[in-house]
Amino acid sequence: MRRRVGDVKHTPRCQSWEGNNLDTYADDPAAVIEKLDLRDVILVGHSTGGGEVTRYIGRHGTDRVAKAVLVGAIPPLMLKTDENPEGTPIDVFDDIRKGVETDRSQFYKDLSASFYGANREGSTVTQGTRDEFWLWSMTVGIKGAYDCVKAFSETDLTEDLKKIDVPTLIVHGDDDQIVPITAAGDKSSKLVEKAVYKVYPGAPHGLAMVPKFAETFNADLLEFASS
């Protein structure tokens, strides 16, 4: 099923059967940006969204982009390989697929703990935020959620990162249990020429919605956008 936004064809990504890959994810905002003739855009992406921003620039360049922000983002590559020993073993991603296939409701409830660091002593995330995460997750089509695992874990965005030639803020929590910092933020910050790298001590993956980390991030984002 397809919709139309103005004259731009747009596939509702949360329920799509096909196109659940980083190329298509990146082409969606490109279609909107070009249709609306937007310029000096600041692209902000979290997690897989950070991969989407990176692939967007890799495929469409920075002619319309002023700055980029990658938050807990998946680039350059999440999967552990011989060339990427800091990555996450494939078994972890297979377990995610199994969770989506079997009891996805309980899987998302459990996942919210590590996503927001609720399983850490002194966590400040609220139950409301965890419930909201579950609700969002349950709106996603199972096929899209399943395919997305391969997309975010196995897509190598190294060359896309090297094409980023605009000021870029990279933010990562050093207690990110979903996208470990050693294989992500640490590496991306060395591949992006104009990167400003900020590591948040003790911050989880969903740092932008956790009190104390959220306030710091919002301030950093505003400062970066305004500079």
Beta strands, then each sheet from edge to edge (+ up, - down):
strand 1: 3-5
strand 2: 8-10
strand 3: 41-46
strand 4: 65-71
strand 5: 168-173
strand 6: 195-200
sheet 1: 1+ 2-
sheet 2: 3+ 4+ 5+ 6+
end
